[in-house]
Amino acid sequence: MFYYILALFVLGLDQVTKWMIVKNMHYGESITVIENVFYITSHRNRGAAFGILQNQMWFFIIITIAVILAVIYYMQKHAKHQPLLRLALGLVLGGATGNFLDRIIRKEVVDFLDVKIGSYNYPIFNVADSALVIGVILIFIQTLMESKSKKENMNGAHRS
């Protein structure tokens, strides 16, 4: 249940921050938080990460519904005794739902976190994107840990 509450928290934080950007900033307006590093910039995206697949709304809606259903199914059936995986899936669920709501309600995703590292300007993102990325990284870590555990169990079985 905690993981669904986490997903709702991510969803709520995502939607509140996007609402604040839409209500208080003009498109393209930018506020410096840390000079040459971090800005709050009002941006919209009709595509996926890094602006790919622009204006493919139905594609994203169908894919996101499939992802949300798969995450819920996996949380219920396969991740019951794996807290790290459930945490990861809770983050993915909240993030996917946040951007899904934007696509349904606004017909575009509101982005505003603008990071510059040296001369590289990272694509502007939002809370939902952050949760998705952290969730996927945690899934990757969980997968590596399971793989290592299986390998150790196999090696232990061969020694007996």
C-alpha positions as CSV (number, residue, x, y, z in Angstrom):
1,M,0.0,0.0,0.0
2,F,2.9,2.4,0.8
3,Y,4.0,2.2,-2.8
4,Y,0.6,3.3,-4.1
5,I,0.8,6.2,-1.6
6,L,4.2,7.0,-3.0
7,A,2.8,7.0,-6.5
8,L,0.0,9.4,-5.4
9,F,2.6,11.7,-3.7
10,V,4.7,11.8,-6.8
11,L,1.6,12.5,-8.9
12,G,0.4,15.2,-6.6
13,L,3.8,16.9,-6.4
14,D,4.1,16.7,-10.1
15,Q,0.7,18.2,-10.8
16,V,1.0,21.0,-8.2
17,T,4.4,22.1,-9.5
18,K,3.2,22.1,-13.1
19,W,0.1,24.0,-12.1
20,M,2.4,26.6,-10.4
21,I,4.5,27.0,-13.5
22,V,1.4,27.3,-15.8
23,K,-0.3,29.9,-13.5
24,N,2.8,32.0,-12.6
25,M,5.1,32.0,-15.6
26,H,4.9,32.8,-19.3
27,Y,6.1,30.1,-21.7
28,G,9.8,30.5,-22.2
29,E,10.2,32.6,-19.0
30,S,13.2,31.5,-16.9
31,I,14.1,32.1,-13.2
32,T,17.8,31.6,-12.2
33,V,18.1,29.4,-9.1
34,I,21.9,28.7,-9.4
35,E,23.7,30.9,-12.1
36,N,24.9,28.8,-15.0
37,V,23.7,25.5,-13.4
38,F,20.0,25.4,-12.5
39,Y,16.9,27.4,-13.7
40,I,13.2,27.1,-13.5
41,T,12.1,27.6,-17.1
42,S,8.5,27.3,-18.4
43,H,8.5,24.9,-21.3
44,R,6.0,22.6,-23.0
45,N,6.7,19.3,-24.7
46,R,4.4,17.4,-27.1
47,G,6.8,14.5,-27.5
48,A,8.8,12.2,-25.3
49,A,12.1,12.5,-23.6
50,F,14.5,14.9,-25.3
51,G,11.6,16.1,-27.5
52,I,11.5,13.0,-29.7
53,L,8.3,11.8,-31.4
54,Q,6.6,15.3,-31.3
55,N,2.8,15.4,-31.7
56,Q,2.3,11.6,-31.4
57,M,-0.3,12.0,-28.6
58,W,-2.3,8.8,-29.2
59,F,0.9,6.8,-29.3
60,F,1.9,8.1,-25.9
61,I,-1.6,7.7,-24.4
62,I,-1.7,4.0,-25.5
63,I,1.8,3.3,-24.4
64,T,1.3,5.0,-21.0
65,I,-1.9,3.1,-20.3
66,A,0.0,-0.2,-21.1
67,V,2.8,0.9,-18.8
68,I,0.5,1.8,-15.9
69,L,-1.4,-1.5,-16.2
70,A,1.8,-3.5,-16.4
71,V,3.3,-1.7,-13.4
72,I,0.2,-2.3,-11.3
73,Y,0.1,-6.0,-12.4
74,Y,3.8,-6.5,-11.7
75,M,3.5,-4.8,-8.2
76,Q,0.6,-7.1,-7.3
77,K,1.9,-10.4,-8.7
78,H,5.7,-10.4,-8.8
79,A,7.1,-7.7,-6.5
80,K,5.4,-8.4,-3.2
81,H,8.5,-9.4,-1.3
82,Q,10.9,-7.0,-3.1
83,P,10.8,-3.6,-1.4
84,L,13.3,-2.0,-3.7
85,L,11.4,-3.1,-6.8
86,R,8.1,-1.9,-5.3
87,L,9.7,1.4,-4.5
88,A,10.9,1.7,-8.1
89,L,7.6,0.7,-9.5
90,G,5.8,3.2,-7.2
91,L,8.0,6.0,-8.6
92,V,7.4,4.8,-12.2
93,L,3.7,4.6,-11.6
94,G,3.5,8.1,-10.2
95,G,5.7,9.6,-12.9
96,A,3.9,7.9,-15.8
97,T,0.6,9.0,-14.4
98,G,1.7,12.6,-14.0
99,N,2.8,13.0,-17.6
100,F,-0.2,11.0,-18.8
101,L,-2.6,13.5,-17.1
102,D,-0.8,16.3,-18.8
103,R,-1.3,14.7,-22.2
104,I,-4.9,14.1,-21.5
105,I,-5.8,17.5,-19.9
106,R,-3.3,19.9,-21.5
107,K,-2.4,18.0,-24.8
108,E,1.2,18.6,-23.9
109,V,3.6,18.0,-21.0
110,V,4.7,20.9,-18.8
111,D,8.4,20.9,-18.2
112,F,10.3,23.4,-16.0
113,L,13.5,22.0,-14.4
114,D,16.4,23.3,-16.5
115,V,19.9,22.1,-15.8
116,K,23.1,23.2,-17.5
117,I,26.3,21.3,-17.0
118,G,29.2,23.2,-18.5
119,S,28.3,24.0,-22.1
120,Y,25.7,21.2,-22.1
121,N,22.1,22.3,-21.6
122,Y,20.2,19.2,-20.5
123,P,16.6,18.9,-21.9
124,I,14.1,20.6,-19.6
125,F,12.2,18.1,-17.4
126,N,9.7,17.9,-14.6
127,V,9.0,16.0,-11.3
128,A,7.3,13.1,-13.2
129,D,10.3,12.7,-15.4
130,S,12.6,12.6,-12.4
131,A,10.5,9.9,-10.7
132,L,10.6,7.9,-13.9
133,V,14.3,8.1,-14.2
134,I,15.0,7.3,-10.5
135,G,12.5,4.4,-10.8
136,V,14.2,2.9,-13.8
137,I,17.6,3.2,-12.2
138,L,16.3,1.4,-9.1
139,I,14.8,-1.3,-11.3
140,F,18.2,-1.7,-13.0
141,I,19.9,-1.9,-9.5
142,Q,17.3,-4.5,-8.4
143,T,18.0,-6.6,-11.6
144,L,21.8,-6.5,-11.0
145,M,21.3,-7.5,-7.4
146,E,19.0,-10.4,-8.4
147,S,21.5,-11.5,-11.1
148,K,24.4,-11.5,-8.6
149,S,22.3,-13.4,-6.1
150,K,21.4,-16.1,-8.6
151,K,25.0,-16.4,-9.7
152,E,26.1,-16.8,-6.1
153,N,23.4,-19.4,-5.4
154,M,24.4,-21.3,-8.6
155,N,28.1,-21.2,-7.6
156,G,27.2,-22.3,-4.0
157,A,25.1,-25.2,-5.4
158,H,28.0,-26.4,-7.6
159,R,30.4,-26.5,-4.6
160,S,28.2,-28.8,-2.5
